[in-house]
Amino acid sequence: MSPMWGSVEQYSAIHWSWAIAIYLFLAGLSSGSIIVALLVKWNRHERSNSSIWDAMIKAGAVVAPTAIFLGLLLLVIDLGRPLSFYWLLLRYNVTSVMSLGVLFLLIYTPIVIVFMLLVFERGVIKHPLLAPLEGLINLVKSFHSYAKVIEYFLFIAALCVGSYTGFLLSALYAIPLWNSPLLPVLFLTSSLSSGVAVNILVGLLFFKSALNTESIKYLLVLDTRVILTELPLLALFFIGLFYAGGDAPTAAKAALTEGFWAGIFWLGVIGVGLGLPLVTVIIALKSHVYRVGYIVTNSMVVVLGVLMLRYYIIYAGQIYFG
């Protein structure tokens, strides 16, 4: 046994495994990606012909449905009885966070697919295998006067999906590290952070045609603002646990100071996911050197940091009980 990393025997009681951590990450990534795409569409794209904004919308339209489908597929497989999954769609308990989550996903998923079809309308119609979807696209376009309402509805559904991933854990009162009202807010904020990062990354790699200095500077600052929101939220999250009473203070202290997962938090979540992007932006802004490489590096480490945060919360919550 290593006094630093602890014994591997402590991990034998893990019931919510890596699959749940990745599902929560993908659901958050999907909601964050579409929220960012809609915000760009409303606030930047309609006033600018700059290709990066169009690229971020296209990226969100691809990432959001892809991430939620992969997440749901992983969740169904992890349930152990995938053929019985449909019972979750038929039996609802309005007092259950899981049932409400399924309801949010049932509303969110088809709307985000329609959004994707509308964004890539020309490509869908030209593709021989996707041409039959033209009727669906025309049907949706017939409600053109309600386009903004549909987008607002999608925005609200995405907020619900992003928040529900945190509520799902915070509703489990027996686990001190999860029993915090700030967890849904923290998960939603980190979802927005990963959404900004992955939309920038996918947009630059697959959809962009040109970037100027102003756009690079704006993109660097954009994700930094979300990161600067995450840091105080993380601090408040643990401060709240220290003052919560019961086993929460002991569990929080252990999660920050003991074993492998304390190292993941400080080196991975704080160091790589939050600290490194801030250092990159500060260097870029101080030296006035705005390179695409800075944006790509920033986006990759931010996404990695959000993934490690999900892993940390899932595993540390099941290990450190106080």
C-alpha beads as a LAMMPS data file, in Angstrom:
LAMMPS data file: protein, C-alpha beads

322 atoms
321 bonds

1 atom types
1 bond types

-500.0 500.0 xlo xhi
-500.0 500.0 ylo yhi
-500.0 500.0 zlo zhi

Masses

1 110.0

Atoms # bond

1 1 1 0.000 0.000 0.000
2 1 1 1.264 3.466 -0.886
3 1 1 0.616 6.144 1.774
4 1 1 0.157 8.680 -1.013
5 1 1 -2.212 6.857 -3.333
6 1 1 -3.882 4.535 -0.799
7 1 1 -4.896 0.904 -1.124
8 1 1 -6.757 -0.339 -4.191
9 1 1 -9.111 -2.191 -1.839
10 1 1 -10.915 1.076 -1.123
11 1 1 -12.246 1.090 -4.712
12 1 1 -14.055 -2.250 -4.439
13 1 1 -17.328 -0.615 -3.352
14 1 1 -17.751 1.418 -6.550
15 1 1 -21.295 1.013 -7.879
16 1 1 -21.383 3.964 -10.302
17 1 1 -18.488 3.212 -12.626
18 1 1 -16.563 4.996 -15.383
19 1 1 -19.517 4.490 -17.739
20 1 1 -21.707 6.770 -15.596
21 1 1 -18.933 9.376 -15.407
22 1 1 -18.620 9.410 -19.210
23 1 1 -22.417 9.496 -19.644
24 1 1 -22.662 12.532 -17.352
25 1 1 -19.793 14.131 -19.275
26 1 1 -21.402 13.466 -22.679
27 1 1 -24.842 14.679 -21.561
28 1 1 -23.263 17.859 -20.219
29 1 1 -21.148 18.264 -23.357
30 1 1 -24.246 17.934 -25.536
31 1 1 -26.259 20.508 -23.586
32 1 1 -23.328 22.914 -23.294
33 1 1 -22.519 22.623 -26.986
34 1 1 -26.049 23.437 -28.168
35 1 1 -26.442 26.269 -25.624
36 1 1 -23.226 27.864 -26.918
37 1 1 -24.311 27.356 -30.545
38 1 1 -27.637 29.082 -29.882
39 1 1 -26.007 31.967 -27.991
40 1 1 -23.579 32.495 -30.875
41 1 1 -26.461 32.360 -33.355
42 1 1 -28.450 34.960 -31.449
43 1 1 -25.662 37.317 -30.408
44 1 1 -22.799 37.060 -32.898
45 1 1 -23.703 35.173 -36.058
46 1 1 -26.657 37.320 -37.072
47 1 1 -24.539 40.484 -36.881
48 1 1 -21.354 39.087 -38.442
49 1 1 -20.307 37.193 -41.557
50 1 1 -17.131 35.935 -39.881
51 1 1 -16.802 32.250 -40.631
52 1 1 -15.777 31.202 -37.122
53 1 1 -19.243 31.990 -35.755
54 1 1 -20.910 29.958 -38.476
55 1 1 -18.392 27.188 -37.728
56 1 1 -19.296 27.190 -34.020
57 1 1 -23.004 26.842 -34.842
58 1 1 -22.299 23.928 -37.185
59 1 1 -20.035 22.353 -34.591
60 1 1 -22.779 22.576 -31.954
61 1 1 -25.307 21.098 -34.379
62 1 1 -23.016 18.069 -34.872
63 1 1 -21.605 17.634 -31.362
64 1 1 -24.884 17.968 -29.418
65 1 1 -26.847 15.064 -31.021
66 1 1 -23.727 12.896 -31.374
67 1 1 -22.747 13.292 -27.717
68 1 1 -26.244 12.646 -26.362
69 1 1 -26.674 9.535 -28.542
70 1 1 -23.316 8.110 -27.448
71 1 1 -24.119 8.911 -23.821
72 1 1 -27.546 7.257 -23.948
73 1 1 -26.106 4.214 -25.724
74 1 1 -23.463 3.851 -23.023
75 1 1 -26.087 4.271 -20.292
76 1 1 -28.384 1.631 -21.787
77 1 1 -25.515 -0.844 -22.108
78 1 1 -24.325 -0.130 -18.556
79 1 1 -27.785 -0.890 -17.140
80 1 1 -27.048 -4.567 -17.764
81 1 1 -30.513 -5.220 -19.239
82 1 1 -30.577 -2.967 -22.304
83 1 1 -33.708 -4.598 -23.754
84 1 1 -35.669 -3.483 -20.682
85 1 1 -34.676 0.169 -21.052
86 1 1 -38.016 1.071 -22.638
87 1 1 -39.721 0.682 -19.231
88 1 1 -38.049 3.954 -18.195
89 1 1 -39.915 5.596 -21.070
90 1 1 -43.289 4.209 -19.996
91 1 1 -43.231 4.410 -16.209
92 1 1 -42.792 7.870 -14.741
93 1 1 -42.457 8.999 -11.168
94 1 1 -42.608 12.797 -11.022
95 1 1 -40.831 12.750 -7.652
96 1 1 -37.862 10.857 -9.143
97 1 1 -34.941 12.857 -10.553
98 1 1 -34.121 9.964 -12.892
99 1 1 -37.658 9.949 -14.327
100 1 1 -37.528 13.703 -14.840
101 1 1 -34.161 13.282 -16.533
102 1 1 -35.604 10.733 -18.958
103 1 1 -38.453 13.161 -19.693
104 1 1 -35.987 15.997 -20.368
105 1 1 -33.983 13.741 -22.692
106 1 1 -37.137 12.657 -24.566
107 1 1 -37.958 16.316 -25.220
108 1 1 -34.406 17.480 -25.876
109 1 1 -33.114 14.735 -28.208
110 1 1 -35.622 15.040 -31.103
111 1 1 -35.458 18.859 -31.050
112 1 1 -31.667 18.869 -31.216
113 1 1 -31.833 16.464 -34.179
114 1 1 -34.234 18.818 -35.965
115 1 1 -31.850 21.705 -35.266
116 1 1 -29.015 19.718 -36.841
117 1 1 -31.121 18.946 -39.945
118 1 1 -31.967 22.616 -40.392
119 1 1 -28.347 23.735 -40.017
120 1 1 -27.174 21.206 -42.618
121 1 1 -30.306 21.416 -44.764
122 1 1 -28.545 21.668 -48.142
123 1 1 -26.174 18.810 -47.434
124 1 1 -29.000 16.596 -46.161
125 1 1 -31.142 17.171 -49.255
126 1 1 -28.246 16.489 -51.644
127 1 1 -27.213 13.253 -49.914
128 1 1 -29.015 10.277 -51.531
129 1 1 -29.449 8.363 -48.270
130 1 1 -30.737 11.399 -46.357
131 1 1 -32.938 12.847 -49.103
132 1 1 -36.130 11.305 -47.598
133 1 1 -35.658 13.648 -44.651
134 1 1 -36.439 16.596 -46.924
135 1 1 -40.128 16.208 -46.070
136 1 1 -39.370 16.558 -42.365
137 1 1 -37.192 19.620 -43.021
138 1 1 -39.938 21.259 -45.098
139 1 1 -42.473 20.490 -42.379
140 1 1 -40.292 22.158 -39.755
141 1 1 -39.624 25.123 -42.059
142 1 1 -43.366 25.601 -42.485
143 1 1 -43.328 26.764 -38.855
144 1 1 -40.797 29.454 -39.737
145 1 1 -42.664 32.114 -37.769
146 1 1 -42.131 29.990 -34.650
147 1 1 -38.408 29.402 -35.273
148 1 1 -37.307 31.589 -32.363
149 1 1 -39.806 29.923 -30.039
150 1 1 -38.453 26.485 -31.000
151 1 1 -34.885 27.684 -30.401
152 1 1 -35.828 29.104 -26.999
153 1 1 -37.540 25.812 -26.153
154 1 1 -34.389 23.900 -27.171
155 1 1 -32.303 26.282 -25.054
156 1 1 -34.456 25.632 -21.972
157 1 1 -34.423 21.854 -22.591
158 1 1 -30.617 21.959 -22.858
159 1 1 -30.409 23.862 -19.552
160 1 1 -32.576 21.169 -17.948
161 1 1 -30.397 18.343 -19.307
162 1 1 -27.191 20.074 -18.185
163 1 1 -28.575 20.696 -14.699
164 1 1 -30.211 17.283 -14.300
165 1 1 -26.813 15.538 -14.389
166 1 1 -25.978 17.359 -11.161
167 1 1 -29.417 16.922 -9.594
168 1 1 -29.167 13.176 -10.257
169 1 1 -26.209 12.983 -7.871
170 1 1 -27.273 15.623 -5.343
171 1 1 -30.539 13.735 -4.753
172 1 1 -28.547 10.838 -3.224
173 1 1 -28.451 12.159 0.339
174 1 1 -26.485 9.198 1.700
175 1 1 -23.325 10.312 -0.154
176 1 1 -21.939 13.437 1.577
177 1 1 -19.806 14.646 -1.346
178 1 1 -22.798 14.633 -3.710
179 1 1 -25.332 16.109 -1.321
180 1 1 -24.827 19.757 -2.262
181 1 1 -27.251 22.221 -3.891
182 1 1 -24.284 23.703 -5.800
183 1 1 -23.512 20.485 -7.660
184 1 1 -26.121 21.076 -10.435
185 1 1 -24.820 24.641 -10.899
186 1 1 -21.221 23.392 -11.002
187 1 1 -22.084 20.695 -13.546
188 1 1 -24.027 23.143 -15.719
189 1 1 -21.169 25.658 -15.659
190 1 1 -18.594 23.001 -16.551
191 1 1 -20.944 21.816 -19.316
192 1 1 -20.908 25.321 -20.782
193 1 1 -17.121 25.363 -20.478
194 1 1 -16.776 22.079 -22.385
195 1 1 -19.417 23.266 -24.885
196 1 1 -17.436 26.421 -25.684
197 1 1 -14.187 24.457 -25.941
198 1 1 -15.464 21.629 -28.141
199 1 1 -17.415 23.966 -30.451
200 1 1 -14.265 26.025 -30.964
201 1 1 -12.180 22.892 -31.520
202 1 1 -14.571 21.176 -33.948
203 1 1 -15.370 24.467 -35.668
204 1 1 -11.699 25.230 -36.277
205 1 1 -10.782 21.732 -37.400
206 1 1 -13.748 20.958 -39.674
207 1 1 -15.743 24.077 -40.589
208 1 1 -13.626 27.242 -40.461
209 1 1 -12.246 29.002 -43.511
210 1 1 -10.650 32.102 -41.983
211 1 1 -9.713 33.597 -38.639
212 1 1 -8.629 37.099 -37.787
213 1 1 -6.841 38.475 -34.732
214 1 1 -10.047 39.853 -33.238
215 1 1 -11.776 36.458 -33.491
216 1 1 -8.830 34.606 -31.916
217 1 1 -8.689 37.091 -29.039
218 1 1 -12.452 36.832 -28.490
219 1 1 -12.360 33.012 -28.466
220 1 1 -9.462 32.954 -25.982
221 1 1 -11.309 35.292 -23.616
222 1 1 -14.668 33.515 -24.081
223 1 1 -13.745 30.244 -22.394
224 1 1 -11.648 32.065 -19.795
225 1 1 -14.790 33.780 -18.533
226 1 1 -16.456 30.419 -17.926
227 1 1 -13.317 29.092 -16.206
228 1 1 -13.252 32.112 -13.901
229 1 1 -16.828 31.200 -12.955
230 1 1 -15.931 27.552 -12.305
231 1 1 -13.108 28.323 -9.859
232 1 1 -15.242 30.196 -7.278
233 1 1 -18.036 27.642 -7.738
234 1 1 -15.623 24.828 -6.857
235 1 1 -14.462 26.803 -3.831
236 1 1 -18.055 27.438 -2.711
237 1 1 -18.916 23.777 -3.309
238 1 1 -16.267 22.585 -0.848
239 1 1 -16.845 25.447 1.612
240 1 1 -20.514 24.429 1.694
241 1 1 -19.530 20.832 2.437
242 1 1 -17.200 21.921 5.256
243 1 1 -20.080 23.769 6.932
244 1 1 -22.795 21.214 6.102
245 1 1 -22.384 19.191 9.280
246 1 1 -22.550 15.437 9.689
247 1 1 -20.060 13.418 7.652
248 1 1 -19.730 16.046 4.912
249 1 1 -16.751 18.000 6.396
250 1 1 -14.705 14.833 6.940
251 1 1 -15.567 13.514 3.472
252 1 1 -14.659 16.834 1.846
253 1 1 -11.331 17.035 3.676
254 1 1 -10.440 13.466 2.708
255 1 1 -11.436 14.073 -0.920
256 1 1 -9.057 17.042 -1.084
257 1 1 -6.105 15.584 0.793
258 1 1 -6.068 11.784 0.661
259 1 1 -5.374 9.175 -1.978
260 1 1 -5.363 9.004 -5.766
261 1 1 -8.465 11.126 -6.332
262 1 1 -7.103 14.070 -4.363
263 1 1 -4.208 14.037 -6.829
264 1 1 -6.642 13.933 -9.751
265 1 1 -8.442 16.960 -8.349
266 1 1 -5.395 19.157 -7.771
267 1 1 -3.290 18.079 -10.749
268 1 1 -6.045 17.262 -13.237
269 1 1 -9.120 19.375 -12.505
270 1 1 -7.386 22.448 -11.066
271 1 1 -3.951 22.238 -12.699
272 1 1 -4.701 20.988 -16.208
273 1 1 -8.385 21.833 -16.632
274 1 1 -8.453 25.316 -15.093
275 1 1 -4.919 26.546 -14.382
276 1 1 -3.258 25.717 -17.708
277 1 1 -5.905 27.462 -19.869
278 1 1 -5.657 30.586 -17.697
279 1 1 -1.864 30.634 -18.044
280 1 1 -2.155 30.172 -21.821
281 1 1 -4.588 33.076 -22.152
282 1 1 -2.526 35.364 -19.918
283 1 1 0.608 34.681 -21.994
284 1 1 -1.290 35.281 -25.251
285 1 1 -2.905 38.526 -24.071
286 1 1 0.291 39.902 -22.516
287 1 1 2.471 39.151 -25.529
288 1 1 -0.280 40.063 -28.032
289 1 1 0.514 36.865 -29.925
290 1 1 -2.822 35.414 -31.024
291 1 1 -2.226 32.021 -32.583
292 1 1 -4.693 29.298 -33.495
293 1 1 -2.467 26.869 -31.588
294 1 1 -3.302 28.653 -28.338
295 1 1 -7.021 28.160 -28.979
296 1 1 -6.640 24.469 -29.884
297 1 1 -4.472 23.788 -26.805
298 1 1 -6.884 25.673 -24.562
299 1 1 -9.912 23.814 -25.894
300 1 1 -8.335 20.369 -25.518
301 1 1 -7.216 20.857 -21.918
302 1 1 -10.552 22.419 -20.922
303 1 1 -12.473 19.391 -22.248
304 1 1 -10.020 17.053 -20.504
305 1 1 -10.443 19.002 -17.264
306 1 1 -14.249 18.754 -17.394
307 1 1 -14.014 14.994 -18.004
308 1 1 -11.681 14.619 -15.013
309 1 1 -14.093 16.658 -12.881
310 1 1 -16.898 14.188 -13.678
311 1 1 -14.623 11.239 -12.873
312 1 1 -13.473 12.883 -9.653
313 1 1 -16.985 13.647 -8.386
314 1 1 -18.284 10.167 -9.259
315 1 1 -15.419 8.171 -7.726
316 1 1 -14.469 10.429 -4.782
317 1 1 -18.134 10.571 -3.731
318 1 1 -18.246 6.772 -3.469
319 1 1 -14.890 6.452 -1.721
320 1 1 -14.837 9.240 0.870
321 1 1 -17.828 8.875 3.178
322 1 1 -16.444 10.698 6.201

Bonds

1 1 1 2
2 1 2 3
3 1 3 4
4 1 4 5
5 1 5 6
6 1 6 7
7 1 7 8
8 1 8 9
9 1 9 10
10 1 10 11
11 1 11 12
12 1 12 13
13 1 13 14
14 1 14 15
15 1 15 16
16 1 16 17
17 1 17 18
18 1 18 19
19 1 19 20
20 1 20 21
21 1 21 22
22 1 22 23
23 1 23 24
24 1 24 25
25 1 25 26
26 1 26 27
27 1 27 28
28 1 28 29
29 1 29 30
30 1 30 31
31 1 31 32
32 1 32 33
33 1 33 34
34 1 34 35
35 1 35 36
36 1 36 37
37 1 37 38
38 1 38 39
39 1 39 40
40 1 40 41
41 1 41 42
42 1 42 43
43 1 43 44
44 1 44 45
45 1 45 46
46 1 46 47
47 1 47 48
48 1 48 49
49 1 49 50
50 1 50 51
51 1 51 52
52 1 52 53
53 1 53 54
54 1 54 55
55 1 55 56
56 1 56 57
57 1 57 58
58 1 58 59
59 1 59 60
60 1 60 61
61 1 61 62
62 1 62 63
63 1 63 64
64 1 64 65
65 1 65 66
66 1 66 67
67 1 67 68
68 1 68 69
69 1 69 70
70 1 70 71
71 1 71 72
72 1 72 73
73 1 73 74
74 1 74 75
75 1 75 76
76 1 76 77
77 1 77 78
78 1 78 79
79 1 79 80
80 1 80 81
81 1 81 82
82 1 82 83
83 1 83 84
84 1 84 85
85 1 85 86
86 1 86 87
87 1 87 88
88 1 88 89
89 1 89 90
90 1 90 91
91 1 91 92
92 1 92 93
93 1 93 94
94 1 94 95
95 1 95 96
96 1 96 97
97 1 97 98
98 1 98 99
99 1 99 100
100 1 100 101
101 1 101 102
102 1 102 103
103 1 103 104
104 1 104 105
105 1 105 106
106 1 106 107
107 1 107 108
108 1 108 109
109 1 109 110
110 1 110 111
111 1 111 112
112 1 112 113
113 1 113 114
114 1 114 115
115 1 115 116
116 1 116 117
117 1 117 118
118 1 118 119
119 1 119 120
120 1 120 121
121 1 121 122
122 1 122 123
123 1 123 124
124 1 124 125
125 1 125 126
126 1 126 127
127 1 127 128
128 1 128 129
129 1 129 130
130 1 130 131
131 1 131 132
132 1 132 133
133 1 133 134
134 1 134 135
135 1 135 136
136 1 136 137
137 1 137 138
138 1 138 139
139 1 139 140
140 1 140 141
141 1 141 142
142 1 142 143
143 1 143 144
144 1 144 145
145 1 145 146
146 1 146 147
147 1 147 148
148 1 148 149
149 1 149 150
150 1 150 151
151 1 151 152
152 1 152 153
153 1 153 154
154 1 154 155
155 1 155 156
156 1 156 157
157 1 157 158
158 1 158 159
159 1 159 160
160 1 160 161
161 1 161 162
162 1 162 163
163 1 163 164
164 1 164 165
165 1 165 166
166 1 166 167
167 1 167 168
168 1 168 169
169 1 169 170
170 1 170 171
171 1 171 172
172 1 172 173
173 1 173 174
174 1 174 175
175 1 175 176
176 1 176 177
177 1 177 178
178 1 178 179
179 1 179 180
180 1 180 181
181 1 181 182
182 1 182 183
183 1 183 184
184 1 184 185
185 1 185 186
186 1 186 187
187 1 187 188
188 1 188 189
189 1 189 190
190 1 190 191
191 1 191 192
192 1 192 193
193 1 193 194
194 1 194 195
195 1 195 196
196 1 196 197
197 1 197 198
198 1 198 199
199 1 199 200
200 1 200 201
201 1 201 202
202 1 202 203
203 1 203 204
204 1 204 205
205 1 205 206
206 1 206 207
207 1 207 208
208 1 208 209
209 1 209 210
210 1 210 211
211 1 211 212
212 1 212 213
213 1 213 214
214 1 214 215
215 1 215 216
216 1 216 217
217 1 217 218
218 1 218 219
219 1 219 220
220 1 220 221
221 1 221 222
222 1 222 223
223 1 223 224
224 1 224 225
225 1 225 226
226 1 226 227
227 1 227 228
228 1 228 229
229 1 229 230
230 1 230 231
231 1 231 232
232 1 232 233
233 1 233 234
234 1 234 235
235 1 235 236
236 1 236 237
237 1 237 238
238 1 238 239
239 1 239 240
240 1 240 241
241 1 241 242
242 1 242 243
243 1 243 244
244 1 244 245
245 1 245 246
246 1 246 247
247 1 247 248
248 1 248 249
249 1 249 250
250 1 250 251
251 1 251 252
252 1 252 253
253 1 253 254
254 1 254 255
255 1 255 256
256 1 256 257
257 1 257 258
258 1 258 259
259 1 259 260
260 1 260 261
261 1 261 262
262 1 262 263
263 1 263 264
264 1 264 265
265 1 265 266
266 1 266 267
267 1 267 268
268 1 268 269
269 1 269 270
270 1 270 271
271 1 271 272
272 1 272 273
273 1 273 274
274 1 274 275
275 1 275 276
276 1 276 277
277 1 277 278
278 1 278 279
279 1 279 280
280 1 280 281
281 1 281 282
282 1 282 283
283 1 283 284
284 1 284 285
285 1 285 286
286 1 286 287
287 1 287 288
288 1 288 289
289 1 289 290
290 1 290 291
291 1 291 292
292 1 292 293
293 1 293 294
294 1 294 295
295 1 295 296
296 1 296 297
297 1 297 298
298 1 298 299
299 1 299 300
300 1 300 301
301 1 301 302
302 1 302 303
303 1 303 304
304 1 304 305
305 1 305 306
306 1 306 307
307 1 307 308
308 1 308 309
309 1 309 310
310 1 310 311
311 1 311 312
312 1 312 313
313 1 313 314
314 1 314 315
315 1 315 316
316 1 316 317
317 1 317 318
318 1 318 319
319 1 319 320
320 1 320 321
321 1 321 322
